[in-house]
Amino acid sequence: MITVTVREDESIDSALSRFNKICAKAGIIREVRERSYYEKPSEKKRRLEKKRQRKSASISTGARKG
């Protein structure tokens, strides 16, 4: 469980910002979105296969993030 203690003389907005950053790093928001509805195993397999194909295509063309 993620906890954020509000420091002395710290606004609630900055504490909320820190909390959101921690959640993003931990991957909680992404996981909640993935689990927000049921995905059939066949659909999940198809989605992951498309993801692998996109990744291999970008590697083979030499496209890089940056």
N, C-alpha and C positions, 0 to 999 in steps of 0.2 A: 504494500500500500504506500502510496506517495503522500508525504506530508510536507507542508511548507509552513515554517513558523514565521510570523510577521515580526520583523525586527522593530526595535524602538525607532520612532520617527520615520517609519516607512509607510507609504500609502498602500491602500488595499490594491490599487491598480498595479503597482509594481510587484506586489506579492503574487497577484493573479498572473502577471506576465511570467514570473519565474516558474510558477506552477505549470503553465502551458508549455514552456520550454522543456521542462522535465518530462512532461507527458509525451511530447513529440519525440524526444530522444529515446524514451523507453518503448516507443511504438504503440502506445495504448490507443491513440486516436485512430490509427490505421486498422488496428485489430477490431475496434468497435465498429468501424465502417464495414469491415469484412463480415462480421458476425451479425450485422443488423437484419439480415434475412437469410433464409436457408438456401444454400447452393447445393444442387444435386452433385453427387460425385462425378458424373459424366461431364457436367458443365465446368466443374472445377478443373478436371483433367484437360478439357479443351482450352480453358483460359490459360492454364500454365503452359500448355504446348505452344500457344500463340506467343506468350511472353518469351519462351525460349527461342522461338524462331526470330522474333524481333531482335533479341539480344545477339544471336549468332549472325544475323544479317548486318547489324551495326558493327560488329567486330570484323567481319570479312570485308566490309567496305572501308574500314579504317576510320569510321566516324568516332570521334572522341568527345567526351564532355569537357567543357572547360571554359 
